[in-house]
Amino acid sequence: MKTTVLKFGGSSLADSSQFRKVATIIGSHEGTNYVVASAPGKRSKDDTKVTDMLYSCYNLAVSGNDFVAQLNAVKARFSSIASDLGVSFDIDAEFNVICSHLEDAPEKDYMASRGEYLNSKLLAAYLGYDFIDPATCIFFQPDGRLNAEKTNDCLTRELTGKGRAVVAGFYGTGADGKIRTFSRGGSDVTGAIVARAAKAAVYENWTDVSGMLSADPRVVDSPLPIKEISYKELRELSYMGASVMHEDAVFPVRSAGIPINIRNTNSPEDEGTWIVPHRSNVAESGSVVTGIAGMKGFSSIRVEKAMLNNEVGFAARLLNIIASAGVSFEHVPSGIDTMSVIVDSNDLRSCRSQILENIQEQLEPDSIIVDTGIALIAVVGIGMVYRKGVAAKVFSALANADVNIRMIDQGSSEINIIVGIDEADYEKAVNALYSAFFK
Ligand code: ASP
């Protein structure tokens, strides 16, 4: 029998009408279903997420201010869902525990986790499912990273025999025995962990968009949706800012070969995007490029030195100076007597003079030039491997749009071409590339 893990994000569970949609979606799935729930999100554009309200309860409590009104506002969100749905749920008892916690010794992660804890308990009661508290089966290491194997063993045991259960997203137990959360949006990671432990056939990630788009809709007008994307392509695009789920959610399911299907709770008939281990029909589908993504805010440190190409270890020393300042680099385009290192401008800001002094002292270059205001754009697609003319198309599209290319990088995997351009040209360049490959 097929096992499905369905994760619902905050907007999918923001109020009772969303709960009803979720129940219908779950009801249409046969077989074994495990559900992972987020805390109630925004009901409208100007609304506040319950997780943010909980963080503010915590902030008020630790600063010795009155948190009661804010906590009551959180309670009202859950009370209205429970009463609209006619679910009997002892909200007073739950909030008495939370209130004493805030009075006695408030803990940030514990407070943040209560949104998922309560929403999942409520959803389980509404569906007639078992509730699984991840405090008992998701574990973190002392360094804060997930203890993946201990979690997988424990969660597998916990799920076995429970055909239908709701697991609260976003948190688990730290090495010190206290509640610990993932970073924001971390219920996506919980969903992936549950999918792995359940050996699910598919991890359905239900949100409020019908999958990933082939370009940023704030830059390109109505970009086409992506029907299928491999884990590798997703990684390249999300690194460049295209986000549809928490980045860490890929790892547990990727190693287990489980596909992810991004779906829209408000439009369940849409197929959404399939994120798969390998794409087999790329050649037939004819799509060369899967998506385009990019970001502004990069700087280039360009170092010039005559006969640089003969100096053994120059690149290693340059990168070491940058690493010692705690800055990670994005790309290292180099020429015969020049080497540039592209870094995030925000990372560079506080240590720029230290880096430049060290380069001057240790490498004795002829010149060092720092250019700011660079945008990077990645054109990503497994279909471009071994295909001729893709780079030519990228460069002629940019040339025709009168965009000057300041850096070019093609990873050896050949699934991406990255260009560096002036930030001022960013929107124009993304649109030119989109038109070249998708229109
Ligand atoms: N509720 C948490 C957040 O707002 C976690 C999640 O929704 O995945 O970030």
Boltz pocket constraint, residues with backbone or C-beta under 6 A from the ligand:
constraints:
  - pocket:
      binder: B
      contacts: [[A, 9], [A, 10], [A, 38], [A, 39], [A, 49], [A, 51], [A, 52], [A, 112], [A, 115], [A, 169], [A, 170], [A, 183], [A, 184], [A, 185], [A, 186], [A, 187], [A, 188]]
      max_distance: 6.0
